[in-house]
Amino acid sequence: MSVINIVTNMPVIRPVACMDKLEIIDIAKKIDTYETSILPYEDCCTIFLPKHPVINPDLEKCIEYEKNFDFELLVDECINNIETVKSNSLNEYNSIL
């Protein structure tokens, strides 16, 4: 996480970073996302998961990769594909936390 914080000037939101697995599972069950999260289908996490994840990244390599990455293209794509979903369950979710 520290290397990511160094190479980006964008905020990285990590809402469950300070929670343990059981706390996260408990929240998922309360907001009815747990059953979906354990389905045996490939999702973006499993599809893009490297076979050998780097647990001690080289800062210099990360800086170089960040310099060569076209963020503007991704930002434009995100903006052009915005979808608004309205929900009335925010109060329900906040009461769980």
N, C-alpha and C positions, 0 to 999 in steps of 0.2 A: 504494500500500500504506500509505503514511503517513496518508492521510486516513481510510482504513478503520480503522486502529489508533486514531485519535483518536475516531471516532464510535461505536465499540463497546467494551464492557467484557468481551466474550466472547473467549476465545482463538481465534486464527485459525491453523490448522495449515497450513504451507506446506512440505511435505516435500521438494519438488524446486526450491524457489525459488533455491537457490544453485548449481544444476547447469545446464550448458548442454544444448542440445537433443540432441546426440549421446550424452551421458551418460544422459539420460532414455530415449532410444530403446534404448540398450544394456540398461538395466535391464528395459524392457518386453519385449525379446526374451528375456532370461534367465528372466523369470517367466511367459512365454507369454501376454502380453497385447498384444503389438505387432500381430499380424495382425488382431485384433479392432479395435484402435484406428484402423486405416487403412481399415476398411470404408467404402464410399461411402454409408452411411446417415446420415440426420439423427439427431443425438442432442440431448441437452438443451443442449449447448454451441452448436450451430449454430442450434437453434430459437430460443433466447433471446438470441443475439448481436445487439446493436444494429447498425443499418446504419452508424452513425457513433459508435463508442465514444468516451467521454470519456477523454482521456489526462491532462488537467490539471483534476481536479474542483474545484469551488468548495466549500470547507469549510463555509461557512454553509448552502448548499443541502443538503449531505449531512447536517448536523446536523438541519435541519428535516425532511428525509425520514425520518430515523431516529426522530424523535419521533412521527411519524404512522404508523409501521409496527407492525402487530399481531404482535409476536414470540410472545406467549403462545399465540396460536392455532396458530402453526406448531410450537411446542415441544410443545403438547398433541397435535397430529396426529402428530408424530414418535414420541412416547412410545406412543401408541395403536397405532402400526403397526410396532413393533420386530420385527425378524426376526433370529433367531440362526442363524448359519452357523458350523459347527465345521470347522476345517481342521487338518491335521497338518503343513502345509508352512511354518510360521513359521520353523523352523530353516533350511529351504532358502532362504527369502527373506532372512533375516538374513545368511546366508553370501555372498549376492550383493553386499550393501551393504558 
